[in-house]
Amino acid sequence: MFLVVLALLAGTTAMPTSEQAQQLRNLVDRTGTGNLTELGTTEFTGIYYDSRTEGNTVTIAQAEPHNPAVTATALNQAATVALDAPHG
């Protein structure tokens, strides 16, 4: 039996240049400017969010609770850890 405690979504975008990648990250890091496209029934709010730019690549990750016992700290940490997960 599995207990779902959180939903996690991460994605990577390659831009033509590192400058454009940084511009994209500057845009998406602002509240209300964009979200990853959700799959399934989880609505991602962007509250538990992290991002990273490496060269011309921007990686974005978000987490949402599915259990009220999950702390904000755990959700923020999950988003940060997701930046290192393989994305395709």
CORDAQUI-V48027 format. One record per backbone hydrogen bond with DSSP energy under -1.0 kcal/mol. CO is the residue of the C=O (numbers start at 0). NH is the residue of the N-H. If there is no record, write none. Layout:
co: <CO,CO>
nh: <NH,NH>
//
This chain:
co: <4,6,8,10,12,16,17,18,19,20,21,22,23,24,26,29,47,49,51,53,55,56,57,58,59,60,61,63,66,70,71,72,73,74,75,76,77,80,81>
nh: <65,63,61,59,57,20,21,22,23,24,25,26,27,28,29,32,62,60,58,56,14,53,12,51,10,49,8,6,69,74,75,76,77,78,79,80,81,83,84>
//
